[in-house]
Amino acid sequence: MLDFWATWRPPCSIGSSSSGLPAGSLTESIPVSDVTGPYKGERVCYVCEFETDPNVLAFFRDTSEETRKLIVELNRIYVKNSFATSELSQ
């Protein structure tokens, strides 16, 4: 019973909600100041860089261990699915 209450959230009273953009819609440019990788220290727009390639954009408020684990898991899922997508296009 404790697990149920630990994960249960009350329904949104404002109306329906969704996550992400509708399928097929374009993502607007999101320029950021990169702090790692090949663009370190530069302003870059990953939406522009990757155009229509599958990608994940995630923004985090901290650099905790939980955040690190989430980034590793997102990367694992991205790599798994990007290979599957590239195989479909061949």
N, C-alpha and C positions, 0 to 999 in steps of 0.2 A: 504494500500500500504506500509506503514511503516513496518508492520510485515513481509512482503515478503522480503524487503531489509535487515531487521535485521537478518533473518535466512538464506538468500541465500549465497552460497559460490561458487566461480568460479570453473569450472571443473579442475581437475589435468592435467597439461600439460605434465607430465612425462609419463603417461600411466595409466593403470588401477591400482587400489589399492584395498586392502581387509583388513578386520579386523579379527584378530585371526588366529588360525591354521586351516588347512583343516580338515573336519570331519574325525574322526578315527585316526588322527596322534597323536603320543605321545608327551607330554610336557617334555622338558628336566628338569633336577633338577635345582631348584632355591633356594639355601640356603640363608636364611635371618637371621638377628639378631632380634628376636621377642621382642617387647616392652610391650605387654599386654598379658593377658590370661594365660593359664597353662604353656606355654613355655617362659614366661617373663624372659628376661636376657640370654636366650639360643639361640644358632644357630639351626635353624630347617629348614627342607625342606618340605613344605606343599604338594608339588607334590608327594614326596616319602610317606609322612604320609597318604594321602588320596587315593593313587594309582589310581584306576579306578573309584572311587566315583565322582559324579558330584561336581564341585567346582568352585569358582570364585577367581581369583587372581587379585587384583587391587593395583596399586601404585599411590600415591598422592604426590604432591609437597608441599602441605601446610595443615594446620589444620583449615581452615576457616569454617564458618557456611555453606557455599555452599558445601564444602567437607563433612561435617557432614551429611547434608541432603542426599547427594549422597550415602554415606555409608549406611545410614538407608534404602534407597530405594533399593540398591543392596541386602542388607540382606533380605528385604521383598520378593523380587523376588526369591532369592536363596531358602529361606525357602518354599515358595509356590511351586517351581519346584522340590525341592529335595523330598518333600513328594509325589508329583505326580510320580516321577521316582521310588521311593521305592515301591509305590503301584503297579506299572507295573511289577516289578520284583518278586512279590509274587504270 
